[in-house]
Amino acid sequence: MKTAQQNNGTPTPKEDSGVDVSYLDMDMLRFTTAGSVDDGKSTLIGRLLYDSKSIFEDQWDALESTTKNRGEEKVNLALLTDGLRAEREQGITIDVAYRYFATPKRKFIIADTPGHEQYTRNMVTGASTADLAIILIDARKGVLTQSRRHAFLSSLLQIPHLVVAVNKMDLVDYSEDRFSEIINDFKEFSENLDVDDITFIPISALKGDNIVNSSNNMSWYKGATLLHHLENVKVGSRKNPHDFRFPVQYVIRPDQDYRGFAGRVVSGNIRVGEKVSVLPSGEQSRIRSIETVDGSAEIARTGESVVLEVENEIDISRGDMIVRENNVPNCKSTFEATVSWMNKEPLQAGRPYVVMHTSRTTQALVKEVRYRINVDSLHREETAELQLNEIGRVVVETAHPLFFDAYKLNNDTGSFILVDPDTHVTVGAGMIRSTSTSALKDDPSSRNIVWEPWNIDREVREQRNGHEARIIWFTGVSGAGKTTIARALERELWERGLRTMLLDGDQVRHGLNSDLGFEPSDRKENIRRVGEVARLFYEHGNIVLCSFVSPYREDRRVVREMFPSDRYLEVCVLCDPEILQERDPKGLYLKAKQGTLKSLTGFDAGHEAPTENDAIFIDTGNTEVEQAVVTILDKLNLK
Amino acid sequence: MEEKKHQRIEIQRNSHLKMIEEEAIFVMREVAAQFERPVLLFSGGKDSIVMVHLAQKAFRPGNIPFPLMHIDTGHNFEETITFRDELVKRTGTRLIVGSVQVSIDKGRVREEVGPEASRNALQTVVLLDTLKVHNVDCALGGGRRDEEKARAKERFFSHRDIFGQWDPKNQRPELWGIFNGRKNQGEHFRVFPLSNWTEMDVWQYIAAEQIPIPSIYYSHRRRVFNRRGTWLNDSEFITRYPDEVTEEKIVRFRTIGDATCTGAVLSHASTLEEIIAEVAAARVTERGNRHDDKRSEAAMEDRKKLGYF
């Protein structure tokens, strides 16, 4: 047998075949790799394939001859993964490529995604099925913008495990200090992300340090090698084992007596004899039989492709969903989602798309683009459309209801794609956030690192209270009459037996926010804290009335986005400046005139009126308090 | 055909084989649901035999809801055709045959000549013609991503334009388990349920499921000659170079394609266990013996763009 030649320190395939890969009880791990152009990603994959003996002699020979033809000295492991001709010519990776290797313990599927800025869509694609993501960082360069972007996308797609592989340690003298520095930098950033498990490993893909074998050059590192970690990390965490969801894929009807519903148990499990509901009809039945691919069974488990028979004659077809009677998903035609846009034509509100979700396909309309998430800074940016490779929050309305759970709870029933109705091309990938729960709750770009669910859900509290929780935000200059109206409104709601809470500026400024002044940055912090307090009362099921000058639109927007749009009402209270100065209930305008009070909103500092369509305006110069209360109650439309 | 005996191996519930089996079956059902006139491309090779086996499992207790389609180069191993006809009978499916010989006779394609002649390129034309004649909107294939570099980027649902062409730089992103088979009139899809399988997986699955395969996959005595390191069948269809001498060797085939370009390997593996052991120790990819891939570094990519399997 011919052996590839030793070539400038690049190892050759080993001759012995000591590893027996024919194990039948090995499981499978899907992982994705992301890195910038020169982080050595292809080299790392080449190394993994190579050291696990997944490179064959003819591939090796082809590699050697290509290297020679290009006039390069060292066999370039990266050539193994750069499959398409265009990529070999340009020396870059332009599409997701899948690689396979196996050790006696596990079979591995690598989704190799390019790290260029313009290829966010590829990273999202690769991440959508991965159990683990390897983020490569060049030890010399440290945590770059791209590293942060990869981490953010991994958390957005809810990849359960993250490995930060600090590569090229050989070029920083295998320095422990450098490694620690990078860990600290990364952690500072990743605290803001929704990632449970991060492992840091110092490696050299080129030299083979800590890939398969522990490195002698880094005796200070006591952790697992990369391959050892990949072999032992828990798999299957993407699946939700609790909530039984069975999207009907296909109806099997060999004869008059048998009518089976084929599909995959995307989450949970079900047994013969259990009661089920069929969506959208809501009709109920029991499971008569379960046919797995290996024959009849008593139970159908998560991930299995099965055929279910139900006892009653119910009209069930593709796109319907069979669930447990007392554990049903959301069944709605409007929802909020984070969308990764994948097409040159931007996503535009109001344009029709086709949505594909589980086995269901229906027309959809993007009602609203709420904001774009800057994937580098994680800041929210106002926008009317999403461009290629941008990620943003949108509100989607569908022609027929979808049966879904939040993506965070159930990847399979929480994900969808958008398809262009003319070209049929897949243009966007969406992750459903929620219908009615606080948007912040499952947003990785939020400040909350790990969100423990409330012990008692707001929905349950609302049921007991008999009404929805709401936020009514009064904004306007000092003395315009915000608090007067808010107090009258709260009294009215209280009389009706509803749960309410009123927060106003003076209260919080004496206690919670006594450390804040009236500079723009302090005003911003003031409003942020008030928003958080309001949210606590909201989650408690209250109708929360907030009366704050809150002069800056941007600050109010931060609060606005903490709540579902149908639960938040902004009321702008206006008044003619002359009447204001005349009223001056707290003597503030007088102080401002005398110069003892600086930047009083309404006097020498501006108030930015709301521009959002759903805000209402009340001019207290010509509206009585009672009339204002009626107007707001009308708009509230309490349920 | 000699029945090969081997030990039955149980597939564990959370094992990789179970996962890729469930995935392949999900994809096949998706094809039956999303397309009107799908076919399963059948070559007689082990991958397409596994495909038929999976299709049976996917639609049980019903029958396979689509026909098999064989693009016949006319240069076959006899065992393949016998096996094909038995399989069709056993599974109760319908068989559509697209014949390269017929297309040559009709002048649709012109035969290559000389020692390196192959009907591989002609197959593409016949395949596309046959798909068109039968108005096929989706062709299921047994292609795997581990076979070749260009295939590593192939989607499960691979879109083909009205000319049957693949545009590798403009593929639809494929996320989660959502497969987009929407298309315009005249376009079609190639769907590859075995995308995530490796050669080893296929063999292990055949062993575990006790799937019958043609005898030429097992070692046997055969008259062969050596061309650039590959053992080719002593066949009337191949023009020889003067120095090529026929010898008798113990060989088996790792893939079965057109008899003129599929090379045998020297092997004594006569059971599935021995084959699996051999695959585990193999140092050459299975396509390493396919002369058609070796024409240039990007040979496969070029053929795929034109509509090859």
Interface residues (C-beta under 8 A of the other chain):
Chain A: M1 P13 S17 V19 D20 V21 S22 L24 D25 M26 D27 M28 F56 E57 D58 Q59 A62 T66 T81 G83 L84 R85 A86 R88 I94 D95 V96 A97 Y98 R99 Y100 A102 R106 K107 I109 R121 N122 V124 T125 S128 T129 G236 Q249 Y250 I252 R253 P254 Y258 G260 A262 G263 R264 V266 E291 V293 D294 R301 G303 E304 S305 V307 R318 M342 V354 M356 H357 T358 S359 N411 D412 S415 F416 I417 V419 H424 V425 T426 A429
Chain B: I9 E10 I11 Q12 R13 N14 S15 H16 L17 M19 I20 E21 E22 I25 F26 R29 E30 A32 A33 K57 A58 F59 R60 P61 G62 N63 R145 D146 K149 A150 A152 K153 P168 K169 Q171 R172 P173 E174 L175 W176 G177 I178 N180 R182 K183 N184 S195 N196 T198 M200 D201 Q204 A208 I276 A277 A280 A281 A282 R283 V284 T285 G288 E297 A298 E301
